[in-house]
Amino acid sequence: MSTATIQGRAGARPDTLTAAQFNDELRHVARLDTPLAIDNPLTAAVVEIEARPFNLQSRVLARMLSALTYGAGDFRLAEISALDVPTRRIVLALSDASVAGTTPHDAWVKAVDAAQLAASG
């Protein structure tokens, strides 16, 4: 884990964030985005990852999907600026769905597997 810190809205903070910290920072950045309901965030995430498996946004999205599924993952604060509005919406919808707990765990695992398959070529 990085020991570097950067200045931000809450003072100095580590450059490497947990999934929860990344989500909090992303919510702060996205607070002015126009809200958009995503009916099935798992499907939306997999479709986005499969469409562009090698771009940075898809890689961050896949890592967040995995982090929410398995409860572990690190993110760099700078990765937030790499996300466009539609991808931010998907990441936040995934987080909301995870908190709601209404999607079976095996659906999350299948989505992670599909994302990893897309990323492997």
C-alpha angles and dihedrals in degrees: 000000000000120000093199116116133199133197116253144150091297096042124255114358136166119276090225116067135190117240090261093051091046089051091050092051091045091052089053092052092044096047091105096044116112106257116246125183115228110201097202112017093180091058092043091052094048092046090051093046093047091049094053108010097166103047119102094245092056092047092052090045091051092049091050090049089053093044092052091046098047102024098240137089142115127226135187117238089229090063090074090069090054092062120092121213097266092050092046088054092052093048092050092045089052090051092049091049091050092052092046090055093207096126117078115248092238089060088056091049091050090051091051090048091050091049091050091048091051091049092051092062 
